[in-house]
């Protein structure tokens, strides 16, 4: 797994689910089956929660 629970990540490309490139989030859950994926909570600049998405590893980077 590339990421662990509670890692802070940045979205690196727009996603069909509504996440936008540059959004900042926290990994809430790590999935290994049926394929590697992550439940990510996206936050506003003030740290409040805005959305929660399931993301693929190629859509994220550590920050």
Order of alpha helices (4+ residues) and beta strands (2+ residues): beta-beta-beta-beta-beta
